[in-house]
Amino acid sequence: MTSATIAPGGLNASGQPRGLAAIANVPAPPERPLTDRLWDLMVWGGVGLLLIVSFAPAELFKVPLLFSNSENMQTFTSRLLNPDFSQWRTYVEGMWLTVQIAVWGTFLAVVLAVPFGFLCASNIAPAWIVWPMRRLMDILRSVNELVLGLIFIVAVGLGPLAGVLAIALHTAGVLAKLFSEAVEAADPRPVEGVRATGGAKLHEIMWGVLPQVAPLWTSYALYRFESNSRSATVLGLIGAGGIGLMLIESMNGFKYEQTAAIGIIIVVAVTLIDMLSQAMRSRLL
């Protein structure tokens, strides 16, 4: 770099300021309005106040107990570091049942989310349909899988079916929102082209919208399958089938070596599902 480039002032051959003089001539960023700064202060101040108010109810003052009860933690950890795989076949069967619950729950959720997603899209469905459908999807999303699982256990009894139905309804609410947002963000020009050829509304959806949103929909569905594989594990804790029931029984029986083995099998299974999902996503998208 020459000395002329870094000179504190002067003009270059084009008559423009150079060096530090050019930096000095850069206009300052516009000052934000006072109302915007006050609003930011209120938002972040509210967040800080909420953290302070929630400190005692969240019992964060008990954090030192992690260190005062270190002997119990050492005993627990030492037993976890010696997993007992003597019943590994039973654990693998339970994990396989958990995966099957997640597969069917996700499949049924996608089947429901496709029509629901179109009915929630403001550029496809009329407003008098969009509003109630969005509220219905809000309800499905707001109710956790565990709560839905408990409801279905009352209806159909203990077993995997309750877990499948719980995952299907909750995931349908999530996917319908994501699907509808993808539809609303679609480029309207292909739809207009199909309409210009005399195509009906169904043709517009099939040839103008679906090709655009299919990659996103596939990605969303695969991601939810990964999440549902973990959710299905938790659903086993309430008797909805799968390896979760074995996990809670080993914990309640203080059989921490078996708990460690079950945990390792869950981690390995979820990792394999994640790798499979990535491979499918890279091939389909």
N, C-alpha and C positions, 0 to 999 in steps of 0.2 A: 504494500500500500504506500503510495507516494505521500509526501508532505502536503501536497496541494489538496489531497482528499481529506486529510484530518485538520486542515487549517481551521482556526476558530471563526473565520468569517470570509467575506469575499464572495465573488460570483464565479461560476464556471463559464465555459465557452458559450453556453446557451443562455446565459444571463440569469440562471437560477442560483439561489443560495446553496453553498456547499459546506461540508463538514459540520462543525458544531452550530454554525449559523442556520443550517437547514433544520437541525433538531430543534433549535430555539424557536423556529417559525411554525412548528407543528401546533395546530390549534388545540387548546385544552378541551377535554371532554365536556359536554354540556352538563351543567349542574342539574341534579334531579330535583323535581318539585318537592316542596316541603311536605305535601300530603303523602307522597310516596315514601319519604323517609320516616314520617310518623307511623305510617302503616307497617313498614318493616320493623320499626322499634316495638310496636304493639305485638306483632306476631312473634318475634324472637323473645321479647320479654315475657309473653305468655307461655312460651315453651319452657323458658328458664323457671318461671314461677311454678309451672306444673311439675317439673322435676323436683323442685324443693318441697312442694306440698306432698308429693308422692313418696318421698324418701322414707318416712316412718311407716305408712301403710304397706309399703313393699318390703318392710323389715330388713332393709339394707344394713341396719345397725347390727345385725347378727352375723355379718361377714366374718368377724374375728373367730366365730365358732369353728370355721373351717380349719383353723390352726390350733385352737384349744383342744379340739377332739381329734388331734392328728393320729393318736394311737388307733382309734377306730378306723380312720381312713386308711392307715397303713395296713391293717389287717384285711380290710375289704379289698384294697388294691392288690395285695399279695395273693389273695385267692382268685381275683380276676385274671392275674397273670399266669394262672395254671388252669387253662380251660380243659374241661372234661368232654372229650368227643366220643365217649363210649356209646352214646345213643345218636350218633350223627345221622343215621338213616332216618330216624324219626324226625329229626330237626329238618333235614332236607325235604322230606315229604310235607312237613308243615309249611316250609318256605315255598315249595312248589304250589301248594294250595293258595297261599297268599298271592302269588303271582297270577294264578288263574282268576282270583277274585278281582285283581286290578285290571286284567285284560278284559273281562266281561263288563266290569263297571265302566271302563273307558269306552268300550265299543258302544254300549247302550247310551252313554252320554253323548257321543258323537252323533248317533242316530237321532237323538232328541235335539241336539244343538243346531243341526243344519236347518231344519224348518224354523226353529225358534230364532236363530240368528237372522234369517230373512225377515221374520215378523217383527224383529226389534230394530231393523234398519229403516231409518226415516226416508231414504231415497228409494225404497222398495215398497214398503207397506204404508197405508194411510195412517194419519196421526191417531185416529180413534182405536187402532189396533196396537200401534207402537207403544203408547203410554202404558196400558195395562200389562202388555207382555214384558216390558222392561221392569215394571214393579214385581211381576211374578218371578223374573230372573233374580231380582234383588233379594227376594225372600229365599230362594234356593241357595244363593251364595252366602247369605248371612247365617244360615243354620249349618253348624259344623257337622262333619261326617259322623262324629261320635254321637251327637244328639239324634241325627237321623237314624243311626244304627240302633240306638236304644228304642226308637219308635218302631222300627221294622222288626226288632226282636219281639216286641209285644204282639205285632201283627202275625209274623210268620214263624216265630220261635227262634231258638238259638241255632246258629249255623251260618254257613257261607252266604246264603241267599240274602240275609239281612245286610251283610257287608257289601254285596254287589249292588243292591238297590240304594243303599246310602251313598256309595261312591257315584253311582250313575246320576242321581238327582243333584247332588252338590256340584259335580263336575259339569253337568249340563248347564247349570246356571252360570258357571265361570266361562265355559266355552261359548255359550250363546252371546255373552257380552263381547268377547274377543272377536267372534265371527261377525257380529253386526258392525263392529267398528271397522273391520277390514272391508266389509261391503260398502260402508259409507265413504271410505277413503278411496274406493276404486275410481279409475278414470272413466268419466261419463261418455267419452267419445266413442269407444267400441259399442256401448249400448245404443248410442244415437245412430251408429252405422247399421246395427241390426234392425232398429226401428225404421230406418229409412228404406230398408228392403221390404218392408211390410211384415216383419216378424211380430209375433204376439209377445205378451209379457213374459211367458215362459221361455220363449226363444231368447229374449233379451237377457234373462238370468243365466240360461245355459251357455250361450255363446258370447255374451258381453261381460258378465260378472264372474262366473265361475272360473274361467281360465286365469283371471287376475288374482283371485283370492285363494285358489287352491294351494299354492305353495305356503302361504301364511297359515292357512287352516291346518295343513299337515304338520307344520312346525309346532303349532299350539297343541294339537292332539298328542304328538309324541312327548312334548314336555309334560302334559298332564298325566300321561301314562307313567312317566318317571315318578311324579309326585304321588300318584295313586298307589304305586308299589310301596311307598313308605306309609301312606295313610292306611292301607290294608293291614300293615303290620300292627298299627296302633288299634285298629278295629278289633283285632283278636283279643285285646285286653278286656273287652266287654262281652266276649262270647260270640263274636261274629265270624269265627273261623280263622284258621291260619296259625302262623307261628307265634302270634302275639299272646295267645292263651298259654303256650308253653313258657314263654318269657315271664309272664306274671306269676305263673305257678312256681317256677324256679326261684324267683325273687322272694315270694311269700314263704317258701320253704327254706330260705337262707342257703340255697344250693348255688352259691355264686360261681363255682367252677362251671356248672351247666349254663348259668346265665352268660358267662364269657363265651362259651362255645356257640350259644344261640346268637349272641351279638356278632360274632365273627362271621357266621353264616349269613346273617342279614346284610352285613356290610359287603361281603363278596357278591351276594345276589344283586344288590342295588347297583354295585359297580358294573357288573356284567350287563344289567339292563341299561345303564347309562351308555355304555360302549355300543350296545346294539342299537340304541336309539340314535346315537350320533352317526353310525354307519348307515342306517335307514334314511336319516335326514340328508346326509351328503349324497345319497344315491337318488332320492326322490326329488330333491329341490334343485 
